[in-house]
Amino acid sequence: MNVFSNKSKETSPYSLSRDFPGLASIVQQALREDIGTGDITTQLVIPSTARAKANITTRVAGVIAGLPVVQEVYRQLDPSVQVELIVQDGDSVEANTPLATLFGSAQSLLTGERVALNFLQRLSGIATLTARFVAAARREGLRIVDTRKTTPGLRLLEKYAVRVGGGHNHRFGLYDAVLIKDNHIAACGSITEAVRAALAGAPHVMSVTVECDTLDQVQEALNAGADVILLDNMSPEQLRAAVALVNGQAMIEASGGITLETIAEVAATGVDIISIGALTHSAPALDIGMDFVMTSR
């Protein structure tokens, strides 16, 4: 039974390189969107011969993710720009920590600045929030996972940032796991019928998850042979009752409205997985800036 779409920590979650799926095209699109026909301000104000050194520094504490994306931005924009990393993705840093130093054309450094920082701030924000949820859960063996509530076009990068923060990935899309939700059940007629159809047609290595709102639905999903029971917006008391009812016959996932203040109580109910859409849809960007420290004409 393949419950998760990846092996998370077991497969080096920090491996973000030029071979990362879609990275080059994601960066290319971001540069095209920002630059358009050219960086008119920089072209008019900065001599083409000017050289510069700039530091990328975090203004606040957090977990860093996305430095290889910064490297890819400047590789595409101007391969002569040198990007020297001072820390690595996955490092927890204090406020005012230098993250990287850049050397090269002043025009290139300025033109790529916003795109590079947008990626770095966004991904570091996700990694930082994920790390906070993992720490707040305070239970070994519990998996904190993301959802499909990601920025369109950035899912692979945002899910990478969740792994950097110590979390795990749920399914990557509609294609790699069966998740039967309330509208599937309504359209199909019952949990039993939906699970029967899924088990009959899905590959044997693919898990079948059923979203349940009540204990009666939990029992029906269990009887139907679901691999994972997703408990949606249940109270801690309901979660404990569901854990007792399932009694190890399936994995149990809790989801819905879980916050940093409530996650420890949810974790204590004994569920196996907690999925949190806020990891990606509501993570605040980490405050990171780029400052020129030297220029020459």
C-alpha positions as CSV (number, residue, x, y, z in Angstrom):
1,M,0.0,0.0,0.0
2,N,1.5,3.3,-1.1
3,V,0.0,5.7,1.3
4,F,2.3,8.6,0.4
5,S,3.4,10.1,-2.9
6,N,7.0,10.3,-1.8
7,K,9.4,8.9,0.8
8,S,10.0,12.3,2.3
9,K,13.0,12.3,4.6
10,E,14.2,8.9,3.3
11,T,14.9,10.4,-0.2
12,S,16.9,13.5,0.6
13,P,14.1,16.2,0.7
14,Y,16.7,19.0,0.1
15,S,17.8,17.8,-3.4
16,L,16.7,20.8,-5.5
17,S,19.0,21.0,-8.6
18,R,18.7,22.1,-12.2
19,D,17.2,18.6,-12.9
20,F,14.3,19.3,-10.5
21,P,11.1,18.7,-12.5
22,G,10.0,21.9,-14.2
23,L,12.4,24.2,-12.4
24,A,13.8,25.8,-15.5
25,S,10.4,26.4,-17.1
26,I,9.0,27.8,-13.8
27,V,11.9,30.3,-13.5
28,Q,11.8,31.2,-17.2
29,Q,8.1,32.1,-16.9
30,A,8.7,34.2,-13.8
31,L,11.5,36.1,-15.5
32,R,9.4,36.7,-18.7
33,E,6.5,37.9,-16.5
34,D,8.7,40.5,-14.7
35,I,11.1,41.6,-17.3
36,G,8.9,41.7,-20.4
37,T,10.6,43.8,-23.0
38,G,13.4,44.8,-20.6
39,D,14.2,46.4,-17.2
40,I,13.8,49.9,-18.4
41,T,14.9,51.6,-15.1
42,T,18.1,49.6,-14.8
43,Q,18.9,50.1,-18.5
44,L,18.5,53.8,-18.3
45,V,20.2,54.4,-14.9
46,I,23.0,51.7,-14.6
47,P,25.9,51.6,-17.0
48,S,26.3,48.2,-18.8
49,T,29.9,48.1,-17.6
50,A,29.1,48.5,-13.9
51,R,30.0,45.6,-11.7
52,A,28.6,44.9,-8.2
53,K,28.6,42.7,-5.1
54,A,25.3,42.1,-3.3
55,N,24.3,40.2,-0.2
56,I,21.0,38.3,0.3
57,T,20.1,38.5,4.0
58,T,17.1,37.4,6.0
59,R,15.6,40.1,8.2
60,V,13.9,37.6,10.5
61,A,14.5,34.1,11.9
62,G,13.3,31.2,9.9
63,V,14.0,28.0,7.9
64,I,15.6,28.7,4.5
65,A,14.3,27.1,1.3
66,G,14.8,28.1,-2.3
67,L,18.4,29.1,-2.6
68,P,19.0,26.8,-5.7
69,V,16.1,28.6,-7.3
70,V,18.0,31.9,-6.9
71,Q,21.0,30.2,-8.6
72,E,18.7,29.2,-11.5
73,V,17.3,32.7,-11.9
74,Y,20.8,34.1,-12.4
75,R,21.9,31.2,-14.5
76,Q,19.2,32.0,-17.0
77,L,19.5,35.7,-16.7
78,D,23.3,36.0,-16.9
79,P,25.5,32.9,-16.4
80,S,28.5,35.1,-15.6
81,V,26.9,36.2,-12.3
82,Q,28.4,34.2,-9.4
83,V,26.0,33.1,-6.6
84,E,27.9,31.9,-3.5
85,L,25.7,30.3,-0.9
86,I,26.5,30.9,2.7
87,V,23.8,28.6,4.1
88,Q,21.9,25.7,2.6
89,D,18.2,24.9,2.2
90,G,16.9,23.4,5.4
91,D,19.1,25.6,7.7
92,S,17.4,27.4,10.6
93,V,18.8,30.9,10.8
94,E,18.5,33.9,13.1
95,A,17.5,37.4,12.0
96,N,20.1,39.3,9.9
97,T,21.8,36.1,8.7
98,P,23.6,36.4,5.3
99,L,22.3,33.7,3.0
100,A,24.3,34.3,-0.2
101,T,26.7,36.7,-1.9
102,L,26.3,37.6,-5.6
103,F,29.0,39.1,-7.9
104,G,28.6,40.3,-11.4
105,S,26.9,42.8,-13.7
106,A,25.1,45.4,-11.7
107,Q,22.4,45.4,-14.3
108,S,21.9,41.7,-14.1
109,L,21.8,41.7,-10.3
110,L,19.1,44.3,-10.2
111,T,17.0,42.8,-13.0
112,G,16.9,39.4,-11.3
113,E,16.5,40.7,-7.8
114,R,12.7,40.6,-7.4
115,V,12.2,37.2,-9.1
116,A,14.9,35.6,-7.0
117,L,13.6,37.1,-3.8
118,N,10.0,36.2,-4.6
119,F,10.9,32.6,-4.8
120,L,13.2,32.6,-1.8
121,Q,10.7,34.5,0.4
122,R,7.8,32.3,-0.6
123,L,9.5,28.9,-0.2
124,S,11.3,29.9,3.0
125,G,7.9,31.1,4.5
126,I,6.4,27.7,3.8
127,A,9.4,25.9,5.3
128,T,9.3,28.1,8.3
129,L,5.6,27.6,8.9
130,T,5.9,23.8,8.4
131,A,8.7,23.6,11.0
132,R,6.5,25.5,13.5
133,F,3.7,23.0,13.0
134,V,6.0,20.0,13.3
135,A,7.5,21.5,16.5
136,A,4.0,22.3,17.9
137,A,2.7,18.8,17.3
138,R,5.2,17.4,19.8
139,R,4.8,13.8,18.8
140,E,7.4,11.5,17.3
141,G,6.2,9.4,14.4
142,L,3.3,11.7,13.5
143,R,3.3,13.0,9.9
144,I,2.5,16.6,9.2
145,V,1.5,16.8,5.5
146,D,0.4,19.4,3.0
147,T,-2.5,19.4,0.6
148,R,-3.2,20.4,-3.0
149,K,-4.0,24.0,-1.9
150,T,-0.9,25.4,-3.6
151,T,-0.1,28.3,-5.9
152,P,-1.0,27.3,-9.5
153,G,2.2,26.4,-11.3
154,L,4.3,26.3,-8.2
155,R,3.1,23.0,-6.6
156,L,6.4,21.1,-6.9
157,L,8.4,23.9,-5.4
158,E,6.0,24.5,-2.6
159,K,5.8,20.9,-1.7
160,Y,9.6,20.8,-1.8
161,A,9.5,23.6,0.8
162,V,7.2,21.6,3.0
163,R,9.7,18.8,3.1
164,V,12.5,21.2,3.8
165,G,10.5,22.3,6.9
166,G,10.3,18.8,8.2
167,G,6.8,17.9,6.8
168,H,5.7,15.3,4.3
169,N,3.8,15.4,1.1
170,H,0.3,14.2,0.5
171,R,-0.6,13.3,-3.1
172,F,1.0,15.6,-5.7
173,G,-2.1,15.7,-7.9
174,L,-5.3,13.9,-8.9
175,Y,-3.3,11.2,-10.6
176,D,-1.2,9.6,-7.9
177,A,-3.7,8.5,-5.1
178,V,-7.4,7.9,-4.7
179,L,-9.1,10.4,-2.3
180,I,-12.8,9.9,-2.1
181,K,-14.4,13.2,-0.8
182,D,-18.0,14.2,0.1
183,N,-18.9,15.1,-3.5
184,H,-17.6,11.8,-4.9
185,I,-19.7,10.0,-2.3
186,A,-22.8,12.1,-3.2
187,A,-22.3,11.5,-6.9
188,C,-21.6,7.8,-6.5
189,G,-24.3,7.0,-4.0
190,S,-22.4,5.7,-1.0
191,I,-19.0,5.2,0.6
192,T,-19.3,1.5,0.0
193,E,-19.9,1.9,-3.7
194,A,-17.2,4.5,-4.1
195,V,-14.6,2.4,-2.4
196,R,-15.7,-0.8,-4.2
197,A,-15.2,1.0,-7.6
198,A,-11.9,2.5,-6.5
199,L,-10.4,-0.8,-5.3
200,A,-11.6,-2.6,-8.5
201,G,-9.9,-0.1,-10.8
202,A,-6.9,1.4,-9.0
203,P,-3.4,-0.1,-9.3
204,H,-2.7,-2.5,-6.4
205,V,0.1,-0.2,-5.1
206,M,-2.2,2.9,-4.9
207,S,-3.9,3.7,-1.6
208,V,-7.6,4.5,-1.2
209,T,-8.5,7.3,1.2
210,V,-12.0,8.2,2.3
211,E,-13.0,11.5,3.8
212,C,-15.5,11.0,6.7
213,D,-17.5,13.5,8.7
214,T,-19.1,11.1,11.1
215,L,-18.3,7.9,13.0
216,D,-20.9,6.1,11.0
217,Q,-19.0,7.0,7.9
218,V,-15.8,5.9,9.5
219,Q,-17.3,2.5,10.1
220,E,-18.7,2.2,6.6
221,A,-15.3,3.2,5.1
222,L,-13.5,0.7,7.3
223,N,-15.9,-2.1,6.3
224,A,-15.5,-1.2,2.6
225,G,-11.7,-1.7,2.9
226,A,-10.3,1.9,2.8
227,D,-6.6,2.1,3.4
228,V,-6.8,5.6,5.0
229,I,-9.6,7.3,6.9
230,L,-9.6,11.1,6.6
231,L,-11.4,12.6,9.5
232,D,-12.7,16.0,8.4
233,N,-13.2,18.8,10.9
234,M,-13.8,16.5,13.8
235,S,-13.4,17.6,17.4
236,P,-10.7,16.0,19.6
237,E,-13.3,13.9,21.3
238,Q,-14.6,12.6,17.9
239,L,-11.0,12.0,16.8
240,R,-10.3,9.8,19.8
241,A,-13.5,7.9,19.2
242,A,-12.6,7.3,15.6
243,V,-9.1,6.1,16.5
244,A,-10.6,3.6,18.9
245,L,-13.1,2.5,16.3
246,V,-10.5,2.0,13.6
247,N,-8.1,0.3,16.1
248,G,-5.2,0.0,13.7
249,Q,-7.1,-1.4,10.8
250,A,-6.4,1.6,8.6
251,M,-4.2,4.8,8.8
252,I,-6.0,7.8,10.2
253,E,-5.6,11.3,8.9
254,A,-7.0,14.4,10.7
255,S,-7.7,17.5,8.6
256,G,-9.7,20.8,8.7
257,G,-9.1,24.0,10.6
258,I,-6.0,22.8,12.5
259,T,-3.8,25.6,13.9
260,L,-0.6,26.0,15.7
261,E,-2.7,26.4,18.9
262,T,-4.7,23.2,18.4
263,I,-2.3,20.8,16.7
264,A,-0.9,19.4,19.9
265,E,-4.3,18.4,21.1
266,V,-5.1,16.8,17.7
267,A,-1.8,15.0,17.7
268,A,-2.6,13.6,21.2
269,T,-5.7,11.8,19.9
270,G,-3.5,9.2,18.2
271,V,-4.0,10.0,14.6
272,D,-1.3,8.9,12.2
273,I,-1.3,12.0,9.9
274,I,-2.4,15.6,10.1
275,S,-2.9,17.4,6.8
276,I,-2.8,21.2,6.8
277,G,-3.7,23.3,3.8
278,A,-2.3,26.4,5.5
279,L,1.2,25.2,5.1
280,T,1.0,26.4,1.5
281,H,-2.0,28.5,1.1
282,S,-1.5,30.8,4.1
283,A,2.3,30.8,4.8
284,P,3.6,34.4,5.2
285,A,6.6,35.1,3.1
286,L,9.9,35.3,5.1
287,D,11.3,38.8,5.1
288,I,14.5,38.5,3.0
289,G,16.3,41.3,1.1
290,M,19.2,42.0,-1.2
291,D,21.6,44.8,-0.5
292,F,24.4,46.1,-2.7
293,V,27.7,46.4,-0.7
294,M,30.0,47.3,-3.5
295,T,29.8,48.7,-7.0
296,S,32.3,49.7,-9.7
297,R,31.8,51.4,-13.0
